[in-house]
Amino acid sequence: MTHILLLILAVIAARAFWPGIGRRTLPPARSDFDARHDVDTDGEIPISRLDMPADIAARAERYMPTDERVLEVAVAFAGIDPARFSFVDLGCGKGRALILAAQLRFRRLIGVEIVPALADIARANLARLGVAAEVQTADAARFVFPPGPVVLFLFNPFKAATLGAVIEALRAAPGPELVVIYYAPDHGKLLDASGFLTRLGSPRGWGRRAGVAVWRGTGTVASGAVSPGAITGEV
Ligand SMILES: C[S@@+](CC[C@H](N)C(=O)[O-])C[C@H]1O[C@@H](n2cnc3c(N)ncnc32)[C@H](O)[C@@H]1O
């Protein structure tokens, strides 16, 4: 009897020190979002496991899908009609934000992702749902914004160096209306300092550091300056 008691105590103590001991290792549960849409957007993938050139990796953040409430809350806060705007997700990963933007009925959907395998998954997810979106496998720092009203969505995709290049590309965007929705805005101060974007603030309950912040600005058409994109209509 004493032996059995000691054995039980030993198992309890071992589990306290090594919580995995004696338990089956289960795969992580599929998110509600992926289960509902039958897509693959789950998972957190560190930079070390993302296939991208070393110089870009040094300025990048890991893969992680967006919180599915963020976009709807931020669009309502910005007070815009998505049907008038192109939606651009720089660092679109597996395309979860593009799927959410399609549900909000944005006029046009563009995603840019540097990791080929993630871009392929995004294309497969979007095709499965019948969503018409353009996914470019490219460096976001080289993106040229399309003419017309644009919502730029960022879920903390990269560090300040790449964000700086994106801000300069946005400064050259024809516009006339530009909105930036930045989730987990680690480098929001760069947008504040841009001189052409004004921080509207954060939706109620989403203002903490890891929350979401929204900016508005005007493109070169509205400000009187003319960019090459405005003349050629290039994307
Ligand atoms: C936090 S995930 C965001 C995923 C997606 N936007 C979403 O909300 O579900 C950031 C993504 O940015 C990508 N990324 C990082 N640097 C990039 C760059 N310079 N150009 C394009 N994509 C980049 C990463 O590979 C990663 O997939």
The ligand as an SDF file (V2000), in Angstrom:
LIG
                    3D

 27 29  0  0  0  0  0  0  0  0999 V2000
    2.7040   38.7000  -38.9230 C   0  0  0  0  0  0  0  0  0  0  0  0
    2.6620   37.9770  -40.5520 S   0  0  0  0  0  0  0  0  0  0  0  0
    1.1640   38.7460  -41.1760 C   0  0  0  0  0  0  0  0  0  0  0  0
    0.2840   37.8070  -41.9820 C   0  0  0  0  0  0  0  0  0  0  0  0
   -0.9580   38.4300  -42.6130 C   0  0  0  0  0  0  0  0  0  0  0  0
   -0.7940   39.8240  -42.9520 N   0  0  0  0  0  0  0  0  0  0  0  0
   -2.1440   38.3150  -41.6890 C   0  0  0  0  0  0  0  0  0  0  0  0
   -2.5250   39.3490  -41.1380 O   0  0  0  0  0  0  0  0  0  0  0  0
   -2.6950   37.2200  -41.5360 O   0  0  0  0  0  0  0  0  0  0  0  0
    3.9710   38.9140  -41.3620 C   0  0  0  0  0  0  0  0  0  0  0  0
    4.3240   38.3980  -42.7560 C   0  0  0  0  0  0  0  0  0  0  0  0
    5.1540   39.3700  -43.3930 O   0  0  0  0  0  0  0  0  0  0  0  0
    6.0460   38.6880  -44.2790 C   0  0  0  0  0  0  0  0  0  0  0  0
    7.1380   39.6060  -44.6170 N   0  0  0  0  0  0  0  0  0  0  0  0
    8.1460   40.0330  -43.8270 C   0  0  0  0  0  0  0  0  0  0  0  0
    8.9620   40.8750  -44.5020 N   0  0  0  0  0  0  0  0  0  0  0  0
    8.4490   40.9870  -45.7600 C   0  0  0  0  0  0  0  0  0  0  0  0
    8.8360   41.7350  -46.9020 C   0  0  0  0  0  0  0  0  0  0  0  0
    9.9200   42.5440  -46.9070 N   0  0  0  0  0  0  0  0  0  0  0  0
    8.0750   41.6440  -48.0080 N   0  0  0  0  0  0  0  0  0  0  0  0
    6.9780   40.8350  -48.0330 C   0  0  0  0  0  0  0  0  0  0  0  0
    6.5740   40.0950  -46.9860 N   0  0  0  0  0  0  0  0  0  0  0  0
    7.2930   40.1830  -45.8420 C   0  0  0  0  0  0  0  0  0  0  0  0
    6.4430   37.4660  -43.4580 C   0  0  0  0  0  0  0  0  0  0  0  0
    6.9780   36.4530  -44.2690 O   0  0  0  0  0  0  0  0  0  0  0  0
    5.1020   37.1040  -42.8040 C   0  0  0  0  0  0  0  0  0  0  0  0
    4.4120   36.1680  -43.5910 O   0  0  0  0  0  0  0  0  0  0  0  0
  1  2  1  0
  2  3  1  0
  2 10  1  0
  3  4  1  0
  4  5  1  0
  5  6  1  0
  5  7  1  0
  7  8  2  0
  7  9  1  0
 10 11  1  0
 11 12  1  0
 11 26  1  0
 12 13  1  0
 13 14  1  0
 13 24  1  0
 14 15  1  0
 14 23  1  0
 15 16  2  0
 16 17  1  0
 17 18  1  0
 17 23  2  0
 18 19  1  0
 18 20  2  0
 20 21  1  0
 21 22  2  0
 22 23  1  0
 24 25  1  0
 24 26  1  0
 26 27  1  0
M  CHG  2   2   1   9  -1
M  END
$$$$
